[in-house]
Amino acid sequence: MLTRKQHQLLLYIDDHLKRTGFSPSFDEMKDALELRSKSGIHRLISALEERGFLRRHHHRARALEVVKMPPMPSLVDTSNLGVNADPALGGHSNVVQARFGSAAGAAGANDVDGPVSLPLYGRIAAGLPIEALRENGDHIQVPANLLGHGAHYALEVSGDSMIEAGILDGDIVLIRQGDVAENGQIIVALIDGQEVTLKRLRRHGNSIALEPANASYETRIFPSDRVRIQGRLVGLYRRYD
């Protein structure tokens, strides 16, 4: 059972994740829900976390994950009963009651059955950088369970510099679009606005190291302002002929 504001916040976070690939800031959530302070957002997030709808990654900035969504909610007005009031609502007691039927239904509204069509941006050199990505109009069908929140695209790998990470020449990598990644994650990096490569991210102060997963290749180090993150690896799709 969710309060109306809890439900509104969950919908807003879910929509923001799908549009941008990362969670909204507390100021953005406060403004979206028209609350006076961020303390109300903290209470709402804690309540959603306790109920299993949200998960917080405490060692990462702006890291909220929607675990499930209440399918087909029914609004219940309990104002005459004096129960389930949410202090972040200023005492209002309208709630959203979710009815979970099967285990599949409890997984949430973000689940998609069947394949998903992703834009295929062509070949990316896993050995040496290539020109900036250019959409060629092709698409690829991938299982929905390989993807998470946010926008995604696919790239065909050319080269062998990531073979020790299990990424082979000709593989299709699934990329979650975004400009945020953690150390050690495999990313699509845009160098100087012109070159693109698939490498593991390592930050060292004001520098960024693009690290291959093949001892035959050298790590390349750049000032951070020369590298833009275009997305991070979330899956790999391999076809056998």
N, C-alpha and C positions, 0 to 999 in steps of 0.2 A: 504494500500500500504506500503510495507516494503522495505527498502534498502537491498542490498545483504548482508551486514555485520549484519544487524538486523536479517535477516532470518537465517544466519549461527549461530549466537549466540543463537537464539531461539531453533534451532535444537540441538545444543550442550547441552544446559541446559536440554532440554527434555530427551535427551539420558542419560545424567549423572544422572538425577533423577530416570530413569527407572533402571539403572544399580546399583546404590548405595543407593537410597532412600533419598538422601539429595542433595542440590544444590551445584554446584562447587564453589570454592573460586574465588575471583577476579583475583588472580594470575593465577589460572588454566584457567580462561576464557581469560585472556590477552594472555597467551601462545598459547592457542588453536586457537585464531583468528590472532596470529602473530602481535599484536599491541605493540607499544613501551611503553605505559603507561596505568595505570588503569583508567585514566580519560576518555579514549575512551569507556571503558566498562561501566562506570557510565552513559555516555550519551546514549549509546545503550540501556541499561536497562531502563532508564527514558523514552526513546522513545517507547519502547515496552510496558511499563506500561501505558503510556498515550493512546496508541492505543488499550489497553484492552487485550494484549496477555500475559502479565506477571502480577503477583501480588507480592508485597513485604510485608513481615511481619517484620515491622521495629523494633520490640522489641525482635527479635530472630536472632541469628547468622546464617549466611548462609541459609537464609530462603526465597527462591524464589519459586513461584508456577506458573506453566504454566496453564493459564486459557483456552487458545484455541490455535490451530495450523491452519495456512492457508491451507485449502485443495486444492490439485492440483494447485500449484502456477504456474503462467506463468511469465517468465523473460521478462522484458521490458527494453530496452536500451534507456535511455533518454539523452545520452551524447550530442546529437546534439541540444537538446532543452534547455539545461542549467537550468533544474529544478530538484527539489528533491535531491539535493546533500547532502550527509551526511558528516559532518565535521570529524567524526571518521574514515571515509574512506579516508581521505586526499583529498576530493573534488570529488571523483568518484560519478557518478550519476546513476549507474545501480540500479534498484529497482526490488523487487518481488511484483507483484500485485496478491492479492488473490481474487478469485471470490466466494462469499458466496451465495449459492442458498437458501436452506431452513434453518429453525432454527436448524434442526438436523445437517446440514452440518457445521453450524457455531460453533458447540460445539467443533470441532477439531478432528484431526486424532488420538487422544488418546482414543476416545470412541471405545468400542468393543461391538458388538452385540452378544447376546446369552451368554451361560454360559462360565466360565473360569475354567480350571482344575488346582487345587492347590495341592501341596504335603501335605498329612496328616501325621504329625509326631507322632501320637499316643496320649496318654492321659497325660495331665499335671495336677499335683496336685494343686488345688486351695486352699487346706487346709494346706498341708505340702509339702516341696520340694521333688522332685523325682530325679532320675538319669538324667544326661545330655541327651538332646534329641538325639534320634537315628532314622534315617529315616527308615520306615518299607516298603516303596515302594507303600503304598496306596495313592490314590488321591481322591479328592472330587470336585464335580462340584458346583460352586457358581455363582450367578448373577454378571455380570461384574460391575454393578452400585454400588456394595458394596465396590469396590476397588478403589484405586487412583494410583498415580505414584509409581514406585519402585517394588521390588520383594516382594512377599507375600507367606505365608504358613498358614496352618490351624492346630489347636490343639484341641483335645477333652478334655474338662474340667472334672476333677475328684475331687469332694469335694464341700464344701459349704461356703468357706471362703470369696467368692465374691458375695454372694447373695444380699447384699444391693446395689450392683452396677448392679443388674439385670442379673448376670451371674450364671446360675444354673448348678448343676451336670448333665453331659451328653451333655451340649451345645458344639457347635463347635465355637471356637473363631478364627477370621481372623486376622492375625498378619502381619503388614508391617515390613519387615526385615530391621534392622539398629541398630546402636549403640548410637543413639541420641534420647532423650526424654525430655519433660519438666516436671516440678513439677506438680503432680496431675494426670498425665497420667498413664494408666494401661499398664504395661510392662511385657514382659517375661524376667526374671532376672536369670542369671547364677551365682551361688554362689560358690566360690572357684574352679571353673572349673569343678564341679561335679554335683551340685544340681541345679534344675530348678524349678522356681515357677512363678505363675501369681499373681502380686500384684500391688498396686498403688505406684508410685515413690514419695518419699519425700527426698530432699537433705537438709542436715544440716551441713554446713561447709565442712569438709573433710569426713563426714559420709553420708551414704545412708540408709534411712529407707524404708523398704518394708512393706507397710501398707495394712492389709486386709480390706474387706468391710463386716465385721461380728464382732459384739462386743464379740463373744465367743473366738476370736483369738487375740493374742498379736502381736503388731508391732515388727518386728525384725530389729535391727540396726547393720550395718556393716561398717568397714572402706571402703572408696570408691574403694580401689584397690582390694577388694575381690568380687566385684559385677561387672558383665558385662551385659550391656543391649543387649538382643538378638532380640528385636523388640518391637513394641507397638501395642496395640489393635486398630483396625480400624473398626471392624464389628463383628457381632455375627449372627450365623446361627443356628436356632433351628428347629428341626423336631418333628412333632407330630404324633405318631403312632395311 
